[in-house]
Amino acid sequence: MDGLSLAQQHQLLAEIVPLYAKRGTKTYLARLLELFNPDGAEIVIQDHALPGLVVGQAKIGIDTWLEADRPFCFEVKVRAPKPPQGNTEEEIQLQGEWRERARRVIDLAKPAHTTCDLDWAFVDVTDHD
């Protein structure tokens, strides 16, 4: 349980049995990401299929992609509060560590036949991205 505080470890152990019954689901992934990300992080999992190109309705880059089909793909977006102090180099290193941790959780929790795009970043608490 690398990187978890003692309280987070206790929380994970208290929830793991009922949570394990939901493995492979959005609920399971979301809860694990909550436990393994900084406090206050906003986690959004986009797992709905895009409707494809519908002339007159499609918004390129928003609900339609012009690329090869990617079935069984979903996106995880994490926005965590920026650390209160630190320089850009430290922040970049810390962000890389958190991103890698989230990637390991996703790889563990996602169904085997799926792929996932991860968008992880620190934001100022006043940002509304």
RAUR-V366988 format. One record per run of one state. SS is the DSSP state (2 for helix, 1 for strand, 0 for the rest). FROM is the first residue (numbers start at 1). TO is the last residue. Records with the same first field share a line. If there is no record, write none. Layout:
BEGIN
SS->FROM-TO, FROM-TO
END
This chain:
BEGIN
0->1-5, 21-25, 36-41, 47-59, 61-63, 65-72, 82-87, 110-114, 124-129
2->6-20, 26-35, 88-109
1->42-46, 60-60, 64-64, 73-81, 115-123
END
